[in-house]
Amino acid sequence: MSSSALRMLLLLLALLVFPACGHRLDLLKELGDNVPAMELVSVSPFSSEAAKSRVLCWLNTYHANHDKRLHAIKRTGGASAISCCS
């Protein structure tokens, strides 16, 4: 995959993952005419029920890998999901 195609893919991913981002128009401007499908994307606020939704994250470890895996998970953003483990 070329670097320009990869960059465009990352920009599209940013639009989908962070749709409420204030930079949406800047991203669309940078993408130009290359992404007509973006016209089909609409962003709406969370419903009150969706805003209250939670995700259960279950991590299984054992004594031989507990410290290594827990450290890796915390390092990659899982720290917010791990409040009871140490």
Chimera marker file (.cmm) of the C-alpha trace (Angstrom):
<marker_set name="trace">
<marker id="1" x="0.000" y="0.000" z="0.000" r="1" g="1" b="0" radius="0.5"/>
<marker id="2" x="1.403" y="3.396" z="-0.932" r="1" g="1" b="0" radius="0.5"/>
<marker id="3" x="1.981" y="6.028" z="1.722" r="1" g="1" b="0" radius="0.5"/>
<marker id="4" x="-0.704" y="8.310" z="0.263" r="1" g="1" b="0" radius="0.5"/>
<marker id="5" x="-3.249" y="5.485" z="0.299" r="1" g="1" b="0" radius="0.5"/>
<marker id="6" x="-2.290" y="4.641" z="3.863" r="1" g="1" b="0" radius="0.5"/>
<marker id="7" x="-2.625" y="8.283" z="4.887" r="1" g="1" b="0" radius="0.5"/>
<marker id="8" x="-6.079" y="8.482" z="3.296" r="1" g="1" b="0" radius="0.5"/>
<marker id="9" x="-7.114" y="5.293" z="5.060" r="1" g="1" b="0" radius="0.5"/>
<marker id="10" x="-5.955" y="6.710" z="8.394" r="1" g="1" b="0" radius="0.5"/>
<marker id="11" x="-7.871" y="9.925" z="7.778" r="1" g="1" b="0" radius="0.5"/>
<marker id="12" x="-11.015" y="7.939" z="6.992" r="1" g="1" b="0" radius="0.5"/>
<marker id="13" x="-10.537" y="5.908" z="10.132" r="1" g="1" b="0" radius="0.5"/>
<marker id="14" x="-10.174" y="9.117" z="12.133" r="1" g="1" b="0" radius="0.5"/>
<marker id="15" x="-13.464" y="10.368" z="10.702" r="1" g="1" b="0" radius="0.5"/>
<marker id="16" x="-15.238" y="7.174" z="11.668" r="1" g="1" b="0" radius="0.5"/>
<marker id="17" x="-13.687" y="6.744" z="15.107" r="1" g="1" b="0" radius="0.5"/>
<marker id="18" x="-13.867" y="10.396" z="16.148" r="1" g="1" b="0" radius="0.5"/>
<marker id="19" x="-16.987" y="11.640" z="14.333" r="1" g="1" b="0" radius="0.5"/>
<marker id="20" x="-17.714" y="14.367" z="16.884" r="1" g="1" b="0" radius="0.5"/>
<marker id="21" x="-14.274" y="15.849" z="16.345" r="1" g="1" b="0" radius="0.5"/>
<marker id="22" x="-14.326" y="19.526" z="15.378" r="1" g="1" b="0" radius="0.5"/>
<marker id="23" x="-11.764" y="18.837" z="12.673" r="1" g="1" b="0" radius="0.5"/>
<marker id="24" x="-14.181" y="16.880" z="10.476" r="1" g="1" b="0" radius="0.5"/>
<marker id="25" x="-14.400" y="19.623" z="7.853" r="1" g="1" b="0" radius="0.5"/>
<marker id="26" x="-10.623" y="19.959" z="7.741" r="1" g="1" b="0" radius="0.5"/>
<marker id="27" x="-10.291" y="16.229" z="7.195" r="1" g="1" b="0" radius="0.5"/>
<marker id="28" x="-12.894" y="16.218" z="4.437" r="1" g="1" b="0" radius="0.5"/>
<marker id="29" x="-11.137" y="19.153" z="2.776" r="1" g="1" b="0" radius="0.5"/>
<marker id="30" x="-7.828" y="17.290" z="2.916" r="1" g="1" b="0" radius="0.5"/>
<marker id="31" x="-9.395" y="14.135" z="1.467" r="1" g="1" b="0" radius="0.5"/>
<marker id="32" x="-10.856" y="16.118" z="-1.417" r="1" g="1" b="0" radius="0.5"/>
<marker id="33" x="-12.783" y="14.313" z="-4.144" r="1" g="1" b="0" radius="0.5"/>
<marker id="34" x="-11.216" y="10.979" z="-3.325" r="1" g="1" b="0" radius="0.5"/>
<marker id="35" x="-13.918" y="9.915" z="-0.913" r="1" g="1" b="0" radius="0.5"/>
<marker id="36" x="-17.445" y="10.480" z="-2.258" r="1" g="1" b="0" radius="0.5"/>
<marker id="37" x="-18.746" y="7.908" z="0.221" r="1" g="1" b="0" radius="0.5"/>
<marker id="38" x="-18.134" y="10.395" z="3.040" r="1" g="1" b="0" radius="0.5"/>
<marker id="39" x="-21.242" y="12.221" z="1.837" r="1" g="1" b="0" radius="0.5"/>
<marker id="40" x="-23.213" y="9.253" z="3.188" r="1" g="1" b="0" radius="0.5"/>
<marker id="41" x="-21.790" y="9.545" z="6.707" r="1" g="1" b="0" radius="0.5"/>
<marker id="42" x="-23.925" y="11.349" z="9.239" r="1" g="1" b="0" radius="0.5"/>
<marker id="43" x="-23.148" y="12.000" z="12.875" r="1" g="1" b="0" radius="0.5"/>
<marker id="44" x="-25.802" y="12.188" z="15.531" r="1" g="1" b="0" radius="0.5"/>
<marker id="45" x="-25.489" y="12.678" z="19.281" r="1" g="1" b="0" radius="0.5"/>
<marker id="46" x="-25.666" y="9.675" z="21.595" r="1" g="1" b="0" radius="0.5"/>
<marker id="47" x="-29.080" y="8.748" z="22.852" r="1" g="1" b="0" radius="0.5"/>
<marker id="48" x="-29.366" y="8.850" z="26.637" r="1" g="1" b="0" radius="0.5"/>
<marker id="49" x="-29.381" y="5.050" z="26.680" r="1" g="1" b="0" radius="0.5"/>
<marker id="50" x="-26.227" y="4.776" z="24.535" r="1" g="1" b="0" radius="0.5"/>
<marker id="51" x="-24.410" y="7.350" z="26.659" r="1" g="1" b="0" radius="0.5"/>
<marker id="52" x="-24.923" y="5.131" z="29.709" r="1" g="1" b="0" radius="0.5"/>
<marker id="53" x="-23.622" y="1.977" z="27.988" r="1" g="1" b="0" radius="0.5"/>
<marker id="54" x="-20.564" y="0.290" z="29.405" r="1" g="1" b="0" radius="0.5"/>
<marker id="55" x="-18.203" y="-2.358" z="28.079" r="1" g="1" b="0" radius="0.5"/>
<marker id="56" x="-17.058" y="-5.279" z="30.172" r="1" g="1" b="0" radius="0.5"/>
<marker id="57" x="-13.419" y="-6.080" z="29.555" r="1" g="1" b="0" radius="0.5"/>
<marker id="58" x="-12.376" y="-9.492" z="30.832" r="1" g="1" b="0" radius="0.5"/>
<marker id="59" x="-8.662" y="-10.242" z="31.009" r="1" g="1" b="0" radius="0.5"/>
<marker id="60" x="-7.355" y="-13.703" z="31.778" r="1" g="1" b="0" radius="0.5"/>
<marker id="61" x="-3.797" y="-14.109" z="32.930" r="1" g="1" b="0" radius="0.5"/>
<marker id="62" x="-1.882" y="-16.587" z="35.002" r="1" g="1" b="0" radius="0.5"/>
<marker id="63" x="1.042" y="-16.193" z="37.363" r="1" g="1" b="0" radius="0.5"/>
<marker id="64" x="3.724" y="-16.608" z="34.670" r="1" g="1" b="0" radius="0.5"/>
<marker id="65" x="2.492" y="-13.769" z="32.452" r="1" g="1" b="0" radius="0.5"/>
<marker id="66" x="0.382" y="-11.592" z="34.747" r="1" g="1" b="0" radius="0.5"/>
<marker id="67" x="2.878" y="-8.759" z="35.260" r="1" g="1" b="0" radius="0.5"/>
<marker id="68" x="3.962" y="-8.657" z="31.609" r="1" g="1" b="0" radius="0.5"/>
<marker id="69" x="0.440" y="-8.652" z="30.163" r="1" g="1" b="0" radius="0.5"/>
<marker id="70" x="-0.964" y="-6.221" z="32.695" r="1" g="1" b="0" radius="0.5"/>
<marker id="71" x="1.865" y="-3.796" z="31.955" r="1" g="1" b="0" radius="0.5"/>
<marker id="72" x="1.232" y="-4.108" z="28.184" r="1" g="1" b="0" radius="0.5"/>
<marker id="73" x="-2.492" y="-3.507" z="28.591" r="1" g="1" b="0" radius="0.5"/>
<marker id="74" x="-1.972" y="-0.451" z="30.776" r="1" g="1" b="0" radius="0.5"/>
<marker id="75" x="0.607" y="0.900" z="28.313" r="1" g="1" b="0" radius="0.5"/>
<marker id="76" x="-1.808" y="0.640" z="25.354" r="1" g="1" b="0" radius="0.5"/>
<marker id="77" x="-4.727" y="2.504" z="26.874" r="1" g="1" b="0" radius="0.5"/>
<marker id="78" x="-6.306" y="-0.290" z="28.836" r="1" g="1" b="0" radius="0.5"/>
<marker id="79" x="-5.477" y="1.509" z="32.062" r="1" g="1" b="0" radius="0.5"/>
<marker id="80" x="-8.896" y="3.132" z="32.058" r="1" g="1" b="0" radius="0.5"/>
<marker id="81" x="-10.459" y="-0.320" z="31.906" r="1" g="1" b="0" radius="0.5"/>
<marker id="82" x="-8.257" y="-1.732" z="34.645" r="1" g="1" b="0" radius="0.5"/>
<marker id="83" x="-9.220" y="-0.306" z="37.980" r="1" g="1" b="0" radius="0.5"/>
<marker id="84" x="-9.092" y="-3.382" z="40.173" r="1" g="1" b="0" radius="0.5"/>
<marker id="85" x="-5.929" y="-5.142" z="38.999" r="1" g="1" b="0" radius="0.5"/>
<marker id="86" x="-2.365" y="-4.495" z="39.981" r="1" g="1" b="0" radius="0.5"/>
<link id1="1" id2="2" r="1" g="1" b="0" radius="0.2"/>
<link id1="2" id2="3" r="1" g="1" b="0" radius="0.2"/>
<link id1="3" id2="4" r="1" g="1" b="0" radius="0.2"/>
<link id1="4" id2="5" r="1" g="1" b="0" radius="0.2"/>
<link id1="5" id2="6" r="1" g="1" b="0" radius="0.2"/>
<link id1="6" id2="7" r="1" g="1" b="0" radius="0.2"/>
<link id1="7" id2="8" r="1" g="1" b="0" radius="0.2"/>
<link id1="8" id2="9" r="1" g="1" b="0" radius="0.2"/>
<link id1="9" id2="10" r="1" g="1" b="0" radius="0.2"/>
<link id1="10" id2="11" r="1" g="1" b="0" radius="0.2"/>
<link id1="11" id2="12" r="1" g="1" b="0" radius="0.2"/>
<link id1="12" id2="13" r="1" g="1" b="0" radius="0.2"/>
<link id1="13" id2="14" r="1" g="1" b="0" radius="0.2"/>
<link id1="14" id2="15" r="1" g="1" b="0" radius="0.2"/>
<link id1="15" id2="16" r="1" g="1" b="0" radius="0.2"/>
<link id1="16" id2="17" r="1" g="1" b="0" radius="0.2"/>
<link id1="17" id2="18" r="1" g="1" b="0" radius="0.2"/>
<link id1="18" id2="19" r="1" g="1" b="0" radius="0.2"/>
<link id1="19" id2="20" r="1" g="1" b="0" radius="0.2"/>
<link id1="20" id2="21" r="1" g="1" b="0" radius="0.2"/>
<link id1="21" id2="22" r="1" g="1" b="0" radius="0.2"/>
<link id1="22" id2="23" r="1" g="1" b="0" radius="0.2"/>
<link id1="23" id2="24" r="1" g="1" b="0" radius="0.2"/>
<link id1="24" id2="25" r="1" g="1" b="0" radius="0.2"/>
<link id1="25" id2="26" r="1" g="1" b="0" radius="0.2"/>
<link id1="26" id2="27" r="1" g="1" b="0" radius="0.2"/>
<link id1="27" id2="28" r="1" g="1" b="0" radius="0.2"/>
<link id1="28" id2="29" r="1" g="1" b="0" radius="0.2"/>
<link id1="29" id2="30" r="1" g="1" b="0" radius="0.2"/>
<link id1="30" id2="31" r="1" g="1" b="0" radius="0.2"/>
<link id1="31" id2="32" r="1" g="1" b="0" radius="0.2"/>
<link id1="32" id2="33" r="1" g="1" b="0" radius="0.2"/>
<link id1="33" id2="34" r="1" g="1" b="0" radius="0.2"/>
<link id1="34" id2="35" r="1" g="1" b="0" radius="0.2"/>
<link id1="35" id2="36" r="1" g="1" b="0" radius="0.2"/>
<link id1="36" id2="37" r="1" g="1" b="0" radius="0.2"/>
<link id1="37" id2="38" r="1" g="1" b="0" radius="0.2"/>
<link id1="38" id2="39" r="1" g="1" b="0" radius="0.2"/>
<link id1="39" id2="40" r="1" g="1" b="0" radius="0.2"/>
<link id1="40" id2="41" r="1" g="1" b="0" radius="0.2"/>
<link id1="41" id2="42" r="1" g="1" b="0" radius="0.2"/>
<link id1="42" id2="43" r="1" g="1" b="0" radius="0.2"/>
<link id1="43" id2="44" r="1" g="1" b="0" radius="0.2"/>
<link id1="44" id2="45" r="1" g="1" b="0" radius="0.2"/>
<link id1="45" id2="46" r="1" g="1" b="0" radius="0.2"/>
<link id1="46" id2="47" r="1" g="1" b="0" radius="0.2"/>
<link id1="47" id2="48" r="1" g="1" b="0" radius="0.2"/>
<link id1="48" id2="49" r="1" g="1" b="0" radius="0.2"/>
<link id1="49" id2="50" r="1" g="1" b="0" radius="0.2"/>
<link id1="50" id2="51" r="1" g="1" b="0" radius="0.2"/>
<link id1="51" id2="52" r="1" g="1" b="0" radius="0.2"/>
<link id1="52" id2="53" r="1" g="1" b="0" radius="0.2"/>
<link id1="53" id2="54" r="1" g="1" b="0" radius="0.2"/>
<link id1="54" id2="55" r="1" g="1" b="0" radius="0.2"/>
<link id1="55" id2="56" r="1" g="1" b="0" radius="0.2"/>
<link id1="56" id2="57" r="1" g="1" b="0" radius="0.2"/>
<link id1="57" id2="58" r="1" g="1" b="0" radius="0.2"/>
<link id1="58" id2="59" r="1" g="1" b="0" radius="0.2"/>
<link id1="59" id2="60" r="1" g="1" b="0" radius="0.2"/>
<link id1="60" id2="61" r="1" g="1" b="0" radius="0.2"/>
<link id1="61" id2="62" r="1" g="1" b="0" radius="0.2"/>
<link id1="62" id2="63" r="1" g="1" b="0" radius="0.2"/>
<link id1="63" id2="64" r="1" g="1" b="0" radius="0.2"/>
<link id1="64" id2="65" r="1" g="1" b="0" radius="0.2"/>
<link id1="65" id2="66" r="1" g="1" b="0" radius="0.2"/>
<link id1="66" id2="67" r="1" g="1" b="0" radius="0.2"/>
<link id1="67" id2="68" r="1" g="1" b="0" radius="0.2"/>
<link id1="68" id2="69" r="1" g="1" b="0" radius="0.2"/>
<link id1="69" id2="70" r="1" g="1" b="0" radius="0.2"/>
<link id1="70" id2="71" r="1" g="1" b="0" radius="0.2"/>
<link id1="71" id2="72" r="1" g="1" b="0" radius="0.2"/>
<link id1="72" id2="73" r="1" g="1" b="0" radius="0.2"/>
<link id1="73" id2="74" r="1" g="1" b="0" radius="0.2"/>
<link id1="74" id2="75" r="1" g="1" b="0" radius="0.2"/>
<link id1="75" id2="76" r="1" g="1" b="0" radius="0.2"/>
<link id1="76" id2="77" r="1" g="1" b="0" radius="0.2"/>
<link id1="77" id2="78" r="1" g="1" b="0" radius="0.2"/>
<link id1="78" id2="79" r="1" g="1" b="0" radius="0.2"/>
<link id1="79" id2="80" r="1" g="1" b="0" radius="0.2"/>
<link id1="80" id2="81" r="1" g="1" b="0" radius="0.2"/>
<link id1="81" id2="82" r="1" g="1" b="0" radius="0.2"/>
<link id1="82" id2="83" r="1" g="1" b="0" radius="0.2"/>
<link id1="83" id2="84" r="1" g="1" b="0" radius="0.2"/>
<link id1="84" id2="85" r="1" g="1" b="0" radius="0.2"/>
<link id1="85" id2="86" r="1" g="1" b="0" radius="0.2"/>
</marker_set>
